[in-house]
Amino acid sequence: MMSFNRKNLIIVSTFFPPNRHIAVSRVEAYAKYLADDHDITVIALGQEDKSVNYKFENGAICKVHYVTNKGALTSFLFYTGKESKVMHKFKTLLRVIYNKLDISHFKVWAAKAARVLESELKNNQVDVLISSYAPEDVLEISYQALTKLNNNHTKWVLDMRDEYSDELGFPNWIKNKRQKNELKYSKRADLVVSVSEPLVDIFKKRMPEAKDYMELRNGFDHSSMPKEYKKEEILKIGYFGSLHGEAKPDLFFLAVQELGLTDKVKIFFAVRNVTFNTPYNLKESIIFLPFMSYAESIKTMSKMDANLLILPSKTRLGVFSGKVFDYLSVRRPILALVNPNDVAAKLITDTNSGYIADFNSLEETKKMVMKLYEDWQSCQLKQPSVEDIARQHRKYQVQKLNEWIAKQ
């Protein structure tokens, strides 16, 4: 087992507990699991300016500098987690408009966070700085602080997560600006991290002067043991999470109907907003579950015979969806309507954990639904191994980064 010399690490991110966002879990995992071997300081977005010792449920402790973003508009755009659905959508719309115009709504936070970061770099020997994008401000204040202080000691890790200049929907002038930033950052970057191999390959082209690159998946982050599986008289299929845009269960519904399985399945949906129509002759087969916590979702999906994954085929590759890791964690098979050439399909194939159909193909969907049904009847459902599941845990993923840090 590799031994670690304790080092001083800083993580800069607008995503950290108690804020609620899907990206919070990734940054939280960095701090939580790296704190076992290193001294961690986090510079994060908060609702008041303060410094605290933050204790995780595993007993690890890190120091957190919470920095506010209190301008009139920026305060309004902050997601509290308590706003109504209408207000949440309105805030999201304004954020989208700001992004399209390349206007940061984190300017107040960035100015104050930059001062905190410079102070930490001046007064402490910081061995590693992890800057987790988005927003862009995190990357820029980190780069400016390192160059302004002529700091060549600190290793700089850019946690890019998803695309940067290649993000869909931006006009060319923003893409060009971001490509220049990628080249600028790559000259100082020691490690560029993203969530999948296809995205890492993109950053190898966009940030060619970075010293190293790493795939670090989001994974799952719970220790719940799957409930003991009980086969019942009807096939239970669950869907947990949101359904946005083209992600609809219409083809799946059609497959169930054309296969004559309407009265042989129960389909459970745990979604906050219902964004699809329920076919009339499936109304008795579809059950909408009340909103539940993450822990409750994990317990409920472990009681399903299979769980449904819907990822529309897109022009870009490298999209896992955090749902696939949660589904794997409960050791129930996955019925995946996805791009068969993308990373989610490869992961499911490599772990022997499910049934894959092209998102756009009714015939493939029917074939996989019937295969799932037949395997369920014969008690031969696919199931990932304990070892395969363990490798998708966030702790395992962060350990890869920890081993890189140990070599620096």
N, C-alpha and C positions, 0 to 999 in steps of 0.2 A: 504494500500500500504506500502511495506517495506521501512523504512528509512535507509539511508546509512551514516556511518561515513566515511568521506573522508580519503582515504588511499593512500599510495605511492606505485605505481606499476611499475615494469620494464618488458618489453617484449623483448625477444631476438629472432631474426629471420633474415634469409637472404632474406625474402620475404616482401617487403614493397614498397609502391609507391615512386618514379615513375616507379620502375621496373615492368615489364609486365610478369605475370605468373598467372596461375589459383589459386595458393596458396596465392597470394598477397591479394586477396579479403577477405580471412578468417582472416589474421592477421590485415589487415586494419580495419575490423569490430570490433575486440577486442579493438583496440585503440580508434576508433571513438565512440563506444557506452559506453565503460567503462569510457571515459574521462568526461562524464556528471557528474559522482559521485566521480571520483578519479583523482589523479595527475599521469599522464602517461609519462614514459620515454621509448623510443624504441631504441634498439641497432640493427642496420640493415646494410645490404650490400648497398654500394653506389659507385658511380663513382669518388667521391673525399671525402677526410676526412674532415668532417665538422659537426657542431652541429647547428640545426635550430629549430625554432618553426613551426610545421606543422599544418596548419589549414584545417579541413575537410569541405565539402560542407554543413554540418549541423551546422557549427559554432564551433564545438569542436576543442580544440587545445591540442597537445602533443609535448613534446620535443623529437627530434630524433637525435641520434648520428649516422651519416653515416660513415661507415668504409670500406675502399677499400680492394680489394683482388688482388693487382697488382704485380703478378709475370708474367713472360713472357707467360707461358702456361695458367695460370688462367685468365689473361686479355683476351686472345684469346677465351677461353671457355665461357666468359660472353655473355649472350643473350642481344643484344642491342635493338632488335625489328626492326632493320633496315636492317639486313642482308638478302641476297637472300635466296630462298627456299633451294638451293643446299648447301649454307654455313650453314644454320640452321641445315640441316640434318647431315652435316659433324661434326658440334659441338656436336650434340646429340649423334652421333656414338662414338666420343671420350669420352664423359661423361659416356656412357654405359660401355666402355672398362675400364675406371677408376673404376667404381663401381664394376664391376666383379672382379677386382683385389684388391678391398677394399682400393683404394688409394684416399684420399680426395683431391679435387681440391679447398678446402677452407682453407688450412693451413695458408696462409698469413693472410686472414681475421680473422681466429680464434685466432691467436696469438695477434693481435691488439684488437679485440673485447673483449678478456679475460681481458686485461688491463683496458679497459673502464668499464667493468662490475665490476671488483674488486674495482675500484675507486668509483663507485656509491654505492656499498655495504658498503665500509668503511666510506664514507662521509655523507651518508644519512641513515635514518631509513627506509629501504625498507620492506614493509609489505608483498608483494606478488611478486614473480618472475615467469613469464610465459615463458617457453622455448618451441618454436614451431619447431618440427622436420618436415622435413629434412632440412639440412644434419645432420649427427651424431655430427658434431663439436658443434652445438648449445647445445646439451644435455651435452656433455663432459665438455665444458668450464663452463657451469652453475654448474654442479656437483662439479668440481674442485674448483671453486670460493667459493661456499658455505662451502665446507669441509676445504679448506685452511684457511679461515677466522673464522672457527669454528662458523658459523652463524646458530644459532638455532631459531632465531626470524622469519626470512623470510619464509613464506609458499611457497613451490615450486610446481608449476603446470606444468606438462609435457603434452603439447598439441601434442600428437603422430599422430593425423590425421588418417593415415592408418597403415598397419602392419609395424613391425620393424624386429624382427628375423623371422617372418613368411612370409615376403615378398617373392613372387615367383621369381624363377630364380637364387637365390644365391646358391653357393656350400655349403656343410655342414660345412666346416671350418669357413665360415663367419657367418652362422646361429648360430653355437656354441659360437662364440665370442660375437655375439649380445645377445644371451640368458644370458650370464654371465653379460653383461652390464645391461640388464633388471633387473636382481636380484640386482645388485649394486645400480642402480638408485632407485629401489623400496624401499630400506631401508631409503632413504631420501625424497621420494615423498609424498607430502600431497594430491595431486589430479592427477589422470591420465585421460586425456580426449581423446576421439576418435569420429569418425564421425557417428558411427552406433552401435546399441546394440550388434550384433555379434562380432564386433571388440573390444568393451569394454569387452565382455566375454573372448576374447583371452588374453587381457592384465591383467585381473583378475588372470589368470593362470600364465602368464609370469612375472607379477610384483605383487606377492602375498602379499608383505609387505607394499604396498602403503596404505595410510590411507583412501582414497576415490577414486571413479571412476565416470565418467559422460559421457553420450552421448551428444555431441554437434554437431548437423548437420551443414553442410555448408550453406544450405538455399539460398535464393535470397536476393539481396540488392539493390532494387530500389523502388521508390515510384510512378512510373507511373501508372495511372489508365488505365485499359484495354479499348481499343477502343470499341465503341458500336458495337455489333455484328450484321452483316447483312448476312442473308442467301441468297445465289445466286443460279443460276440454275444448278451449278455443284459443286460437293463435293471437297473442297479444303483441302489438307493435306500437312503440312509443316514439314521439317526436318531442324534443325538449329544446327550447330556445326561440329565436325569432325567425320570421320568414319575411324577407324584404325583396322588392324588385321582382326579378324573374324567378326567384326561389318560391315555387308554388308546388303543392302536392297533386296537381291536376292529373298528370300522367300516371302517377301512382294510383290514384282513385280509379282511373279508367282501366288500368291493368287488373285491379281487384275485381271490378265489375265484369270485365270481359272473360275473366277466368272462372267466373261463377263462385267466387269466394266470399260474396257479400255477407252471408250468414255464418261464415266460418272464421272470421277475424274480428277483433276489437282493436280500434286504432285510437290511441290516447295522444292528445295534444296538450302540452304544457307550454302555452304561448301567452304572452301578455296581451298582444293585439291579434285578433283574427283577421288576416288579410286575404282570405280565400273563400270561395263558395263551397258549401257542402252539398254534394249530389243528393237528390231526394231519396234514392234507394240505398244510400249509405248512412242516412241520418241515425238509424238505430245502431250502427256499427261504430260511429265516431263519438268519442267522449272527450269533452274539454275539461281539463283539470284546473283547479284554482291556482292562482299564483303561489309559488313555493320558493323557499330559500335554496341556495346552491346545495347545501347539505341534504335537504329534502329531495331535491331533484336527483341527486346521486342515488339515494336509497330507492326512489321510485323507478328510475331507469334500470336498476339492477333486478327489478321484479318482472321486467318485460321478457318476452321470448326473443325479441330482436328490437333494435332501435334504428330509426330512419334518419339518414343523412341526405340532405338535398343541397347540392352545390352546382349552380348553373355553369355550363361550359363558357369560359371567357377567353378573350384573346391572350390574356397573360397567364402564365403558369406559376406555380409555387404557392398556391393558396390551400392551406390545410383546413382551416376552421377549428377553433378550440373545441367544438363539439365532438370531433372525431376522437380526441384524447380522453374526454370524459366518458364516451361510449366504450372505448377500450378498457378504461379503468374498472368498469363493472363486470367485465368478462362476459358480456352478452354480445351475440353477433350483430353486425351492422348491415343493414340493407342500404347500399350507397348508390344514389342516383347522382352521378358525378361525371367529370371528364375522365375517361378511362386512362388517359395519358398523363394525368397530373399527379401531384404528390400524395393526395389523400388516397387515391386508388392504389398507388404503389405501396403505401404503408399498410393498407388493409390486406393486400395480396401477400406482402412479406410476412405479415403476422398471422395469416390464415384466419382472419377475424370477420369475414363477411362475404356478401354477395354484391357484385358490382355490375351496374348497368349504366349505359350512356344516358345522361340526363335528357337528351333529345330523342331517345329511341323508345317507342312504345313496345316494340317487339322484344327488345332486350330487357325492358322492365318487366314485362309479362313472364319472360323466361326465368328471371332471377326471383320474382315473387313466387312462382310455382316451385322453383328449386328450394327456396326457403321453406315453403309450406310442406313439401315432401320430406325435407330433412327434419323438420319439427315433428311431423307425424311419426317418423322412424327413430326419433330421439338421437339424431346424428347432426345436430346443429354445429356449425363451425365455432371455434372458440380459441382465442389467443392464449399463449402460454403465460405463466406467471412471470417468466424472465422477460418476455417481450413487453409485457405491461410495465414492468419496473423501469425499463429503458425509456419510457415515455413520461416518467415522473419529472417534475420541474427540478427536483433535487439532483437527479441524474444528469439532466441537461446542464444545470449550473456547475456541476462538478467538472464538466469539460472546460468551462471558463476558468475554474479554480486551478486546474492543472496547467493551463496556459500561463496564468499569473505566477505560479510557482517557478516556472522556467525563466521568468524575466529577471 
